[in-house]
Amino acid sequence: MWYYETSIGVLKIVKTSYGYGFLFGDDPTDWTGGPTPNAVADDVYNHATGYTWWDSSGIEAPHDLSEWVYSPTDPF
């Protein structure tokens, strides 16, 4: 998984049965998804995840996957 800490919570990109998905904090809802973690990171950067709190936050997002922290297990 990849994660990025923001002032409103932790953003996560996780492996799913269809590819990769976006999770916010402890919420198990898979808000957006794509075939690669880079595609999901792009959705997060563009505030186009389907999660209104994030999408309307205006918080600066990581520009690409290289700004996320990779962890083989969930550190939270």
N, C-alpha and C positions, 0 to 999 in steps of 0.2 A: 504494500500500500504506500501511497504518498500522502503527506499531510502538510498543511500550511496553517500557522496560527495567526489569527486576526484578533482585533479588539472585540469582535462580537462572537467569536467562537472558532473552533477548529474545522477547517475544510479538509475533506478526505477524498482521495480517489482510490477505489478498491476494485479488485477483480470480481467479476460477476459471471453468471452462467452465459451471458450474451456478449461479454467483452469487459468493459470497465464502467463504473458508475461513480456518481458524486454523492457523498454524504456530508451532512452538516452537523457537527458536534456529536451528541449521543443519539440523535434522531436516526432510526434505522431506515427511513424513507430514502429510496434511491431516486434522486431528483432529476438527474439527466444521465445519459449514457452514450457510449460510443465504442467503436471497435478498438481504439487505442487509448492509453492514458493521455497522450498528447491532445487528442480530440476533446476529451473531457476538460483538460486544463484550458483549452481554448474557450469552451463554453463558460467556465468560471471567470476567466479574464474578461470576457465580453458581457458578463452579468446576464447570461442567457441560459440559466439552469432550470427554470421553472419554479425555483424556490424564491418566493416574493421577497422575503426578508433579505436575502443576499442580493438578489437582482436589483432591488431598489435601494440598496445601502449606499452606493457611491464610494465604498471603501476601495482603496487601491488594491488590485488583485495581482498575484504573481503573473508576470508577462508570459512565461512558458514553463514547461515541466521542470526545467533546470533549476528553477527557484523554489521548488517543492522539496521537502525532505523525504527520502525514501527509507522505508523500514520494512523488513520482511515480515514483521508481526505488528499488530496494533499496539502502540505504546501508551494508549490512553485507557 
